[in-house]
């Protein structure tokens, strides 16, 4: 019988013959492997024989030669937002309040004299308060002060007040005109000066 006609032995039969012959089954040190190692070797051979019979040895070789799958890197945990830094001492410090502008002494004196005119009662007191104001500041473009000054005792001062009213009415109208109109009418009816009467009539007409 030629070698070609002989039945092919499986890996299991070949390994079994080697075990019986005392061949390569021994360890390098000459000691025979223990029963557990022998049993593992037989199970490994049986698995290889099964793969040969099924024709899956090539698939196994491809799996062994294939590179290992790339490991996905774990996503780093989201970092917590950094705590807000405490405001600096400069930011926490309230801006210094600007110093209030100093009042002008002349304006303060004018305001005091104006209050005295408006608070005066009777022609004598009104006349003194108006004279003090006019001496220091002149007649103001102020309807309330001029209205009160119409009760001055001197016709000359009343004439000055009428002139100031006439010029002021050319630019603006008073918020309250009833009292002013009443005082102008009083001059029309009681004054002995014909010129003052005529001017009072003309000025009162501008209030209408």
mmCIF file of the C-alpha atoms, coordinates in Angstrom:
data_MODEL
# 
_entry.id   MODEL 
# 
loop_
_atom_site.group_PDB 
_atom_site.id 
_atom_site.type_symbol 
_atom_site.label_atom_id 
_atom_site.label_alt_id 
_atom_site.label_comp_id 
_atom_site.label_asym_id 
_atom_site.label_entity_id 
_atom_site.label_seq_id 
_atom_site.pdbx_PDB_ins_code 
_atom_site.Cartn_x 
_atom_site.Cartn_y 
_atom_site.Cartn_z 
_atom_site.occupancy 
_atom_site.B_iso_or_equiv 
_atom_site.pdbx_formal_charge 
_atom_site.auth_seq_id 
_atom_site.auth_comp_id 
_atom_site.auth_asym_id 
_atom_site.auth_atom_id 
_atom_site.pdbx_PDB_model_num 
ATOM 1   C CA . UNK A 1 1   ? 0.000   0.000   0.000  1.00 0.00 ? 1   UNK A CA 1 
ATOM 2   C CA . UNK A 1 2   ? 1.417   3.376   -1.013 1.00 0.00 ? 2   UNK A CA 1 
ATOM 3   C CA . UNK A 1 3   ? 1.516   6.422   1.280  1.00 0.00 ? 3   UNK A CA 1 
ATOM 4   C CA . UNK A 1 4   ? -1.168  8.078   -0.868 1.00 0.00 ? 4   UNK A CA 1 
ATOM 5   C CA . UNK A 1 5   ? -3.600  5.148   -0.314 1.00 0.00 ? 5   UNK A CA 1 
ATOM 6   C CA . UNK A 1 6   ? -3.087  5.103   3.416  1.00 0.00 ? 6   UNK A CA 1 
ATOM 7   C CA . UNK A 1 7   ? -5.912  6.744   5.455  1.00 0.00 ? 7   UNK A CA 1 
ATOM 8   C CA . UNK A 1 8   ? -4.949  10.154  6.781  1.00 0.00 ? 8   UNK A CA 1 
ATOM 9   C CA . UNK A 1 9   ? -4.620  10.335  10.516 1.00 0.00 ? 9   UNK A CA 1 
ATOM 10  C CA . UNK A 1 10  ? -6.244  13.075  12.481 1.00 0.00 ? 10  UNK A CA 1 
ATOM 11  C CA . UNK A 1 11  ? -4.308  15.359  14.781 1.00 0.00 ? 11  UNK A CA 1 
ATOM 12  C CA . UNK A 1 12  ? -5.697  13.453  17.712 1.00 0.00 ? 12  UNK A CA 1 
ATOM 13  C CA . UNK A 1 13  ? -4.290  10.133  16.391 1.00 0.00 ? 13  UNK A CA 1 
ATOM 14  C CA . UNK A 1 14  ? -0.947  11.734  15.612 1.00 0.00 ? 14  UNK A CA 1 
ATOM 15  C CA . UNK A 1 15  ? -0.674  13.237  19.109 1.00 0.00 ? 15  UNK A CA 1 
ATOM 16  C CA . UNK A 1 16  ? -1.773  9.983   20.690 1.00 0.00 ? 16  UNK A CA 1 
ATOM 17  C CA . UNK A 1 17  ? 1.042   8.162   18.847 1.00 0.00 ? 17  UNK A CA 1 
ATOM 18  C CA . UNK A 1 18  ? 3.513   10.759  20.085 1.00 0.00 ? 18  UNK A CA 1 
ATOM 19  C CA . UNK A 1 19  ? 2.292   10.248  23.657 1.00 0.00 ? 19  UNK A CA 1 
ATOM 20  C CA . UNK A 1 20  ? 2.768   6.521   23.378 1.00 0.00 ? 20  UNK A CA 1 
ATOM 21  C CA . UNK A 1 21  ? 6.216   6.943   21.905 1.00 0.00 ? 21  UNK A CA 1 
ATOM 22  C CA . UNK A 1 22  ? 7.231   9.277   24.698 1.00 0.00 ? 22  UNK A CA 1 
ATOM 23  C CA . UNK A 1 23  ? 8.125   12.007  22.208 1.00 0.00 ? 23  UNK A CA 1 
ATOM 24  C CA . UNK A 1 24  ? 7.464   15.687  22.498 1.00 0.00 ? 24  UNK A CA 1 
ATOM 25  C CA . UNK A 1 25  ? 4.867   15.339  25.215 1.00 0.00 ? 25  UNK A CA 1 
ATOM 26  C CA . UNK A 1 26  ? 7.546   15.601  27.856 1.00 0.00 ? 26  UNK A CA 1 
ATOM 27  C CA . UNK A 1 27  ? 8.487   18.916  29.314 1.00 0.00 ? 27  UNK A CA 1 
ATOM 28  C CA . UNK A 1 28  ? 11.939  20.389  28.683 1.00 0.00 ? 28  UNK A CA 1 
ATOM 29  C CA . UNK A 1 29  ? 13.043  19.324  32.126 1.00 0.00 ? 29  UNK A CA 1 
ATOM 30  C CA . UNK A 1 30  ? 12.217  15.682  31.405 1.00 0.00 ? 30  UNK A CA 1 
ATOM 31  C CA . UNK A 1 31  ? 9.247   15.515  33.769 1.00 0.00 ? 31  UNK A CA 1 
ATOM 32  C CA . UNK A 1 32  ? 6.007   14.171  32.392 1.00 0.00 ? 32  UNK A CA 1 
ATOM 33  C CA . UNK A 1 33  ? 3.118   16.691  32.542 1.00 0.00 ? 33  UNK A CA 1 
ATOM 34  C CA . UNK A 1 34  ? 0.495   16.143  35.162 1.00 0.00 ? 34  UNK A CA 1 
ATOM 35  C CA . UNK A 1 35  ? -3.022  14.821  34.465 1.00 0.00 ? 35  UNK A CA 1 
ATOM 36  C CA . UNK A 1 36  ? -4.565  18.312  34.373 1.00 0.00 ? 36  UNK A CA 1 
ATOM 37  C CA . UNK A 1 37  ? -2.092  19.485  31.733 1.00 0.00 ? 37  UNK A CA 1 
ATOM 38  C CA . UNK A 1 38  ? -2.648  16.303  29.745 1.00 0.00 ? 38  UNK A CA 1 
ATOM 39  C CA . UNK A 1 39  ? -6.384  16.775  29.874 1.00 0.00 ? 39  UNK A CA 1 
ATOM 40  C CA . UNK A 1 40  ? -6.117  20.408  28.720 1.00 0.00 ? 40  UNK A CA 1 
ATOM 41  C CA . UNK A 1 41  ? -3.865  19.355  25.855 1.00 0.00 ? 41  UNK A CA 1 
ATOM 42  C CA . UNK A 1 42  ? -6.333  16.719  24.720 1.00 0.00 ? 42  UNK A CA 1 
ATOM 43  C CA . UNK A 1 43  ? -9.220  19.214  24.836 1.00 0.00 ? 43  UNK A CA 1 
ATOM 44  C CA . UNK A 1 44  ? -7.188  21.665  22.752 1.00 0.00 ? 44  UNK A CA 1 
ATOM 45  C CA . UNK A 1 45  ? -6.385  18.965  20.166 1.00 0.00 ? 45  UNK A CA 1 
ATOM 46  C CA . UNK A 1 46  ? -10.007 17.876  19.974 1.00 0.00 ? 46  UNK A CA 1 
ATOM 47  C CA . UNK A 1 47  ? -11.030 21.481  19.289 1.00 0.00 ? 47  UNK A CA 1 
ATOM 48  C CA . UNK A 1 48  ? -8.448  21.758  16.512 1.00 0.00 ? 48  UNK A CA 1 
ATOM 49  C CA . UNK A 1 49  ? -9.631  18.486  14.947 1.00 0.00 ? 49  UNK A CA 1 
ATOM 50  C CA . UNK A 1 50  ? -13.199 19.764  14.957 1.00 0.00 ? 50  UNK A CA 1 
ATOM 51  C CA . UNK A 1 51  ? -12.121 22.945  13.192 1.00 0.00 ? 51  UNK A CA 1 
ATOM 52  C CA . UNK A 1 52  ? -10.222 20.912  10.558 1.00 0.00 ? 52  UNK A CA 1 
ATOM 53  C CA . UNK A 1 53  ? -13.252 18.767  9.909  1.00 0.00 ? 53  UNK A CA 1 
ATOM 54  C CA . UNK A 1 54  ? -15.540 21.838  9.538  1.00 0.00 ? 54  UNK A CA 1 
ATOM 55  C CA . UNK A 1 55  ? -13.061 23.753  7.403  1.00 0.00 ? 55  UNK A CA 1 
ATOM 56  C CA . UNK A 1 56  ? -12.991 26.718  9.839  1.00 0.00 ? 56  UNK A CA 1 
ATOM 57  C CA . UNK A 1 57  ? -9.263  26.780  10.501 1.00 0.00 ? 57  UNK A CA 1 
ATOM 58  C CA . UNK A 1 58  ? -8.856  29.633  8.007  1.00 0.00 ? 58  UNK A CA 1 
ATOM 59  C CA . UNK A 1 59  ? -11.460 31.746  9.848  1.00 0.00 ? 59  UNK A CA 1 
ATOM 60  C CA . UNK A 1 60  ? -9.659  31.145  13.116 1.00 0.00 ? 60  UNK A CA 1 
ATOM 61  C CA . UNK A 1 61  ? -6.361  32.218  11.560 1.00 0.00 ? 61  UNK A CA 1 
ATOM 62  C CA . UNK A 1 62  ? -7.976  35.417  10.254 1.00 0.00 ? 62  UNK A CA 1 
ATOM 63  C CA . UNK A 1 63  ? -9.338  36.224  13.709 1.00 0.00 ? 63  UNK A CA 1 
ATOM 64  C CA . UNK A 1 64  ? -5.953  35.650  15.320 1.00 0.00 ? 64  UNK A CA 1 
ATOM 65  C CA . UNK A 1 65  ? -4.134  37.784  12.745 1.00 0.00 ? 65  UNK A CA 1 
ATOM 66  C CA . UNK A 1 66  ? -6.675  40.598  12.790 1.00 0.00 ? 66  UNK A CA 1 
ATOM 67  C CA . UNK A 1 67  ? -5.600  43.660  14.829 1.00 0.00 ? 67  UNK A CA 1 
ATOM 68  C CA . UNK A 1 68  ? -7.433  44.115  18.105 1.00 0.00 ? 68  UNK A CA 1 
ATOM 69  C CA . UNK A 1 69  ? -10.361 46.548  17.939 1.00 0.00 ? 69  UNK A CA 1 
ATOM 70  C CA . UNK A 1 70  ? -9.539  50.078  18.930 1.00 0.00 ? 70  UNK A CA 1 
ATOM 71  C CA . UNK A 1 71  ? -10.631 50.848  22.416 1.00 0.00 ? 71  UNK A CA 1 
ATOM 72  C CA . UNK A 1 72  ? -12.805 53.873  22.668 1.00 0.00 ? 72  UNK A CA 1 
ATOM 73  C CA . UNK A 1 73  ? -11.490 56.399  25.069 1.00 0.00 ? 73  UNK A CA 1 
ATOM 74  C CA . UNK A 1 74  ? -13.939 57.161  27.857 1.00 0.00 ? 74  UNK A CA 1 
ATOM 75  C CA . UNK A 1 75  ? -15.527 60.555  27.614 1.00 0.00 ? 75  UNK A CA 1 
ATOM 76  C CA . UNK A 1 76  ? -14.041 62.750  30.297 1.00 0.00 ? 76  UNK A CA 1 
ATOM 77  C CA . UNK A 1 77  ? -16.599 63.949  32.798 1.00 0.00 ? 77  UNK A CA 1 
ATOM 78  C CA . UNK A 1 78  ? -17.875 67.437  32.272 1.00 0.00 ? 78  UNK A CA 1 
ATOM 79  C CA . UNK A 1 79  ? -15.931 69.834  34.338 1.00 0.00 ? 79  UNK A CA 1 
ATOM 80  C CA . UNK A 1 80  ? -17.930 71.926  36.708 1.00 0.00 ? 80  UNK A CA 1 
ATOM 81  C CA . UNK A 1 81  ? -17.855 75.652  36.013 1.00 0.00 ? 81  UNK A CA 1 
ATOM 82  C CA . UNK A 1 82  ? -15.320 77.436  38.039 1.00 0.00 ? 82  UNK A CA 1 
ATOM 83  C CA . UNK A 1 83  ? -16.743 79.243  40.981 1.00 0.00 ? 83  UNK A CA 1 
ATOM 84  C CA . UNK A 1 84  ? -17.173 82.911  40.362 1.00 0.00 ? 84  UNK A CA 1 
ATOM 85  C CA . UNK A 1 85  ? -14.393 84.885  41.830 1.00 0.00 ? 85  UNK A CA 1 
ATOM 86  C CA . UNK A 1 86  ? -15.453 87.141  44.642 1.00 0.00 ? 86  UNK A CA 1 
ATOM 87  C CA . UNK A 1 87  ? -15.686 90.746  43.561 1.00 0.00 ? 87  UNK A CA 1 
ATOM 88  C CA . UNK A 1 88  ? -12.662 92.748  44.329 1.00 0.00 ? 88  UNK A CA 1 
ATOM 89  C CA . UNK A 1 89  ? -12.675 95.252  47.090 1.00 0.00 ? 89  UNK A CA 1 
ATOM 90  C CA . UNK A 1 90  ? -12.625 98.009  44.494 1.00 0.00 ? 90  UNK A CA 1 
ATOM 91  C CA . UNK A 1 91  ? -15.783 96.689  42.822 1.00 0.00 ? 91  UNK A CA 1 
ATOM 92  C CA . UNK A 1 92  ? -17.598 96.243  46.129 1.00 0.00 ? 92  UNK A CA 1 
ATOM 93  C CA . UNK A 1 93  ? -16.725 99.704  47.314 1.00 0.00 ? 93  UNK A CA 1 
ATOM 94  C CA . UNK A 1 94  ? -19.577 102.056 46.465 1.00 0.00 ? 94  UNK A CA 1 
ATOM 95  C CA . UNK A 1 95  ? -18.536 105.027 44.403 1.00 0.00 ? 95  UNK A CA 1 
ATOM 96  C CA . UNK A 1 96  ? -17.954 108.056 46.478 1.00 0.00 ? 96  UNK A CA 1 
ATOM 97  C CA . UNK A 1 97  ? -20.796 110.508 46.300 1.00 0.00 ? 97  UNK A CA 1 
ATOM 98  C CA . UNK A 1 98  ? -19.885 113.709 44.596 1.00 0.00 ? 98  UNK A CA 1 
ATOM 99  C CA . UNK A 1 99  ? -19.877 116.635 46.979 1.00 0.00 ? 99  UNK A CA 1 
ATOM 100 C CA . UNK A 1 100 ? -22.897 118.846 46.643 1.00 0.00 ? 100 UNK A CA 1 
ATOM 101 C CA . UNK A 1 101 ? -22.104 122.121 44.948 1.00 0.00 ? 101 UNK A CA 1 
ATOM 102 C CA . UNK A 1 102 ? -21.783 124.991 47.348 1.00 0.00 ? 102 UNK A CA 1 
ATOM 103 C CA . UNK A 1 103 ? -24.672 127.387 47.280 1.00 0.00 ? 103 UNK A CA 1 
ATOM 104 C CA . UNK A 1 104 ? -24.008 130.851 46.004 1.00 0.00 ? 104 UNK A CA 1 
ATOM 105 C CA . UNK A 1 105 ? -24.372 133.312 48.909 1.00 0.00 ? 105 UNK A CA 1 
ATOM 106 C CA . UNK A 1 106 ? -25.959 135.869 46.565 1.00 0.00 ? 106 UNK A CA 1 
ATOM 107 C CA . UNK A 1 107 ? -28.623 133.361 45.514 1.00 0.00 ? 107 UNK A CA 1 
ATOM 108 C CA . UNK A 1 108 ? -29.354 132.488 49.131 1.00 0.00 ? 108 UNK A CA 1 
ATOM 109 C CA . UNK A 1 109 ? -29.755 136.161 50.030 1.00 0.00 ? 109 UNK A CA 1 
ATOM 110 C CA . UNK A 1 110 ? -32.071 136.711 47.038 1.00 0.00 ? 110 UNK A CA 1 
ATOM 111 C CA . UNK A 1 111 ? -34.235 133.757 48.057 1.00 0.00 ? 111 UNK A CA 1 
ATOM 112 C CA . UNK A 1 112 ? -34.567 135.103 51.606 1.00 0.00 ? 112 UNK A CA 1 
ATOM 113 C CA . UNK A 1 113 ? -35.679 138.530 50.409 1.00 0.00 ? 113 UNK A CA 1 
ATOM 114 C CA . UNK A 1 114 ? -38.185 136.984 47.994 1.00 0.00 ? 114 UNK A CA 1 
ATOM 115 C CA . UNK A 1 115 ? -39.778 134.971 50.786 1.00 0.00 ? 115 UNK A CA 1 
ATOM 116 C CA . UNK A 1 116 ? -40.141 138.118 52.867 1.00 0.00 ? 116 UNK A CA 1 
ATOM 117 C CA . UNK A 1 117 ? -42.002 139.871 50.031 1.00 0.00 ? 117 UNK A CA 1 
ATOM 118 C CA . UNK A 1 118 ? -44.424 136.979 49.546 1.00 0.00 ? 118 UNK A CA 1 
ATOM 119 C CA . UNK A 1 119 ? -45.010 136.620 53.289 1.00 0.00 ? 119 UNK A CA 1 
ATOM 120 C CA . UNK A 1 120 ? -45.505 140.365 53.943 1.00 0.00 ? 120 UNK A CA 1 
ATOM 121 C CA . UNK A 1 121 ? -48.947 141.645 54.994 1.00 0.00 ? 121 UNK A CA 1 
ATOM 122 C CA . UNK A 1 122 ? -50.178 145.216 54.532 1.00 0.00 ? 122 UNK A CA 1 
ATOM 123 C CA . UNK A 1 123 ? -48.830 147.963 52.291 1.00 0.00 ? 123 UNK A CA 1 
ATOM 124 C CA . UNK A 1 124 ? -46.215 149.172 54.769 1.00 0.00 ? 124 UNK A CA 1 
ATOM 125 C CA . UNK A 1 125 ? -44.587 145.756 55.250 1.00 0.00 ? 125 UNK A CA 1 
ATOM 126 C CA . UNK A 1 126 ? -44.835 144.959 51.521 1.00 0.00 ? 126 UNK A CA 1 
ATOM 127 C CA . UNK A 1 127 ? -43.237 148.291 50.607 1.00 0.00 ? 127 UNK A CA 1 
ATOM 128 C CA . UNK A 1 128 ? -40.253 147.746 52.949 1.00 0.00 ? 128 UNK A CA 1 
ATOM 129 C CA . UNK A 1 129 ? -39.685 144.165 51.710 1.00 0.00 ? 129 UNK A CA 1 
ATOM 130 C CA . UNK A 1 130 ? -39.887 145.259 48.048 1.00 0.00 ? 130 UNK A CA 1 
ATOM 131 C CA . UNK A 1 131 ? -37.492 148.138 48.578 1.00 0.00 ? 131 UNK A CA 1 
ATOM 132 C CA . UNK A 1 132 ? -34.892 145.880 50.217 1.00 0.00 ? 132 UNK A CA 1 
ATOM 133 C CA . UNK A 1 133 ? -35.111 143.408 47.359 1.00 0.00 ? 133 UNK A CA 1 
ATOM 134 C CA . UNK A 1 134 ? -34.917 146.088 44.620 1.00 0.00 ? 134 UNK A CA 1 
ATOM 135 C CA . UNK A 1 135 ? -31.960 147.758 46.316 1.00 0.00 ? 135 UNK A CA 1 
ATOM 136 C CA . UNK A 1 136 ? -29.999 144.479 46.308 1.00 0.00 ? 136 UNK A CA 1 
ATOM 137 C CA . UNK A 1 137 ? -31.135 142.795 43.075 1.00 0.00 ? 137 UNK A CA 1 
ATOM 138 C CA . UNK A 1 138 ? -33.544 145.024 41.137 1.00 0.00 ? 138 UNK A CA 1 
ATOM 139 C CA . UNK A 1 139 ? -37.041 143.969 40.094 1.00 0.00 ? 139 UNK A CA 1 
ATOM 140 C CA . UNK A 1 140 ? -37.063 140.285 39.146 1.00 0.00 ? 140 UNK A CA 1 
ATOM 141 C CA . UNK A 1 141 ? -38.901 138.658 36.188 1.00 0.00 ? 141 UNK A CA 1 
ATOM 142 C CA . UNK A 1 142 ? -41.145 136.933 38.708 1.00 0.00 ? 142 UNK A CA 1 
ATOM 143 C CA . UNK A 1 143 ? -44.947 137.188 38.474 1.00 0.00 ? 143 UNK A CA 1 
ATOM 144 C CA . UNK A 1 144 ? -45.502 136.460 42.165 1.00 0.00 ? 144 UNK A CA 1 
ATOM 145 C CA . UNK A 1 145 ? -43.050 139.128 43.361 1.00 0.00 ? 145 UNK A CA 1 
ATOM 146 C CA . UNK A 1 146 ? -44.343 141.740 40.860 1.00 0.00 ? 146 UNK A CA 1 
ATOM 147 C CA . UNK A 1 147 ? -47.955 141.003 41.760 1.00 0.00 ? 147 UNK A CA 1 
ATOM 148 C CA . UNK A 1 148 ? -47.178 141.630 45.432 1.00 0.00 ? 148 UNK A CA 1 
ATOM 149 C CA . UNK A 1 149 ? -45.185 144.783 44.594 1.00 0.00 ? 149 UNK A CA 1 
ATOM 150 C CA . UNK A 1 150 ? -48.269 146.404 42.978 1.00 0.00 ? 150 UNK A CA 1 
ATOM 151 C CA . UNK A 1 151 ? -49.376 147.263 46.543 1.00 0.00 ? 151 UNK A CA 1 
ATOM 152 C CA . UNK A 1 152 ? -46.333 149.478 47.121 1.00 0.00 ? 152 UNK A CA 1 
ATOM 153 C CA . UNK A 1 153 ? -47.115 152.841 48.736 1.00 0.00 ? 153 UNK A CA 1 
ATOM 154 C CA . UNK A 1 154 ? -45.115 154.945 46.267 1.00 0.00 ? 154 UNK A CA 1 
ATOM 155 C CA . UNK A 1 155 ? -46.600 155.552 42.764 1.00 0.00 ? 155 UNK A CA 1 
ATOM 156 C CA . UNK A 1 156 ? -43.074 155.685 41.333 1.00 0.00 ? 156 UNK A CA 1 
ATOM 157 C CA . UNK A 1 157 ? -42.370 152.130 42.488 1.00 0.00 ? 157 UNK A CA 1 
ATOM 158 C CA . UNK A 1 158 ? -45.750 150.973 41.205 1.00 0.00 ? 158 UNK A CA 1 
ATOM 159 C CA . UNK A 1 159 ? -44.894 152.479 37.810 1.00 0.00 ? 159 UNK A CA 1 
ATOM 160 C CA . UNK A 1 160 ? -41.630 150.475 37.767 1.00 0.00 ? 160 UNK A CA 1 
ATOM 161 C CA . UNK A 1 161 ? -43.544 147.310 38.616 1.00 0.00 ? 161 UNK A CA 1 
ATOM 162 C CA . UNK A 1 162 ? -46.029 147.943 35.766 1.00 0.00 ? 162 UNK A CA 1 
ATOM 163 C CA . UNK A 1 163 ? -43.158 148.310 33.305 1.00 0.00 ? 163 UNK A CA 1 
ATOM 164 C CA . UNK A 1 164 ? -41.608 145.042 34.491 1.00 0.00 ? 164 UNK A CA 1 
ATOM 165 C CA . UNK A 1 165 ? -44.992 143.271 34.151 1.00 0.00 ? 165 UNK A CA 1 
ATOM 166 C CA . UNK A 1 166 ? -45.538 144.654 30.678 1.00 0.00 ? 166 UNK A CA 1 
ATOM 167 C CA . UNK A 1 167 ? -42.197 143.304 29.424 1.00 0.00 ? 167 UNK A CA 1 
ATOM 168 C CA . UNK A 1 168 ? -42.632 139.924 31.139 1.00 0.00 ? 168 UNK A CA 1 
ATOM 169 C CA . UNK A 1 169 ? -46.108 139.386 29.616 1.00 0.00 ? 169 UNK A CA 1 
ATOM 170 C CA . UNK A 1 170 ? -44.612 139.845 26.163 1.00 0.00 ? 170 UNK A CA 1 
ATOM 171 C CA . UNK A 1 171 ? -42.551 136.678 26.799 1.00 0.00 ? 171 UNK A CA 1 
ATOM 172 C CA . UNK A 1 172 ? -44.844 134.453 28.880 1.00 0.00 ? 172 UNK A CA 1 
ATOM 173 C CA . UNK A 1 173 ? -48.140 134.208 30.743 1.00 0.00 ? 173 UNK A CA 1 
ATOM 174 C CA . UNK A 1 174 ? -48.581 133.675 34.496 1.00 0.00 ? 174 UNK A CA 1 
ATOM 175 C CA . UNK A 1 175 ? -49.905 130.350 35.750 1.00 0.00 ? 175 UNK A CA 1 
ATOM 176 C CA . UNK A 1 176 ? -52.484 132.152 37.912 1.00 0.00 ? 176 UNK A CA 1 
ATOM 177 C CA . UNK A 1 177 ? -53.733 135.497 36.667 1.00 0.00 ? 177 UNK A CA 1 
ATOM 178 C CA . UNK A 1 178 ? -56.937 136.114 38.646 1.00 0.00 ? 178 UNK A CA 1 
ATOM 179 C CA . UNK A 1 179 ? -55.247 137.814 41.612 1.00 0.00 ? 179 UNK A CA 1 
ATOM 180 C CA . UNK A 1 180 ? -52.952 139.829 39.326 1.00 0.00 ? 180 UNK A CA 1 
ATOM 181 C CA . UNK A 1 181 ? -55.909 141.006 37.237 1.00 0.00 ? 181 UNK A CA 1 
ATOM 182 C CA . UNK A 1 182 ? -57.731 142.026 40.435 1.00 0.00 ? 182 UNK A CA 1 
ATOM 183 C CA . UNK A 1 183 ? -54.844 144.181 41.632 1.00 0.00 ? 183 UNK A CA 1 
ATOM 184 C CA . UNK A 1 184 ? -54.526 145.863 38.220 1.00 0.00 ? 184 UNK A CA 1 
ATOM 185 C CA . UNK A 1 185 ? -58.235 146.663 38.290 1.00 0.00 ? 185 UNK A CA 1 
ATOM 186 C CA . UNK A 1 186 ? -57.804 148.149 41.779 1.00 0.00 ? 186 UNK A CA 1 
ATOM 187 C CA . UNK A 1 187 ? -55.160 150.545 40.387 1.00 0.00 ? 187 UNK A CA 1 
ATOM 188 C CA . UNK A 1 188 ? -57.508 151.528 37.546 1.00 0.00 ? 188 UNK A CA 1 
ATOM 189 C CA . UNK A 1 189 ? -60.292 152.395 39.987 1.00 0.00 ? 189 UNK A CA 1 
ATOM 190 C CA . UNK A 1 190 ? -58.424 153.986 42.903 1.00 0.00 ? 190 UNK A CA 1 
ATOM 191 C CA . UNK A 1 191 ? -55.212 155.594 41.563 1.00 0.00 ? 191 UNK A CA 1 
ATOM 192 C CA . UNK A 1 192 ? -55.033 159.397 41.175 1.00 0.00 ? 192 UNK A CA 1 
ATOM 193 C CA . UNK A 1 193 ? -52.366 159.001 38.502 1.00 0.00 ? 193 UNK A CA 1 
ATOM 194 C CA . UNK A 1 194 ? -53.970 158.877 35.050 1.00 0.00 ? 194 UNK A CA 1 
ATOM 195 C CA . UNK A 1 195 ? -50.833 157.373 33.543 1.00 0.00 ? 195 UNK A CA 1 
ATOM 196 C CA . UNK A 1 196 ? -50.829 154.504 36.035 1.00 0.00 ? 196 UNK A CA 1 
ATOM 197 C CA . UNK A 1 197 ? -54.511 153.867 35.278 1.00 0.00 ? 197 UNK A CA 1 
ATOM 198 C CA . UNK A 1 198 ? -53.925 153.677 31.531 1.00 0.00 ? 198 UNK A CA 1 
ATOM 199 C CA . UNK A 1 199 ? -50.950 151.354 31.914 1.00 0.00 ? 199 UNK A CA 1 
ATOM 200 C CA . UNK A 1 200 ? -52.854 149.100 34.293 1.00 0.00 ? 200 UNK A CA 1 
ATOM 201 C CA . UNK A 1 201 ? -55.696 148.821 31.732 1.00 0.00 ? 201 UNK A CA 1 
ATOM 202 C CA . UNK A 1 202 ? -53.259 147.909 28.959 1.00 0.00 ? 202 UNK A CA 1 
ATOM 203 C CA . UNK A 1 203 ? -51.478 145.289 31.025 1.00 0.00 ? 203 UNK A CA 1 
ATOM 204 C CA . UNK A 1 204 ? -54.691 143.676 32.254 1.00 0.00 ? 204 UNK A CA 1 
ATOM 205 C CA . UNK A 1 205 ? -55.816 143.313 28.631 1.00 0.00 ? 205 UNK A CA 1 
ATOM 206 C CA . UNK A 1 206 ? -52.763 141.144 27.978 1.00 0.00 ? 206 UNK A CA 1 
ATOM 207 C CA . UNK A 1 207 ? -53.999 138.694 30.602 1.00 0.00 ? 207 UNK A CA 1 
ATOM 208 C CA . UNK A 1 208 ? -57.229 138.014 28.724 1.00 0.00 ? 208 UNK A CA 1 
# 
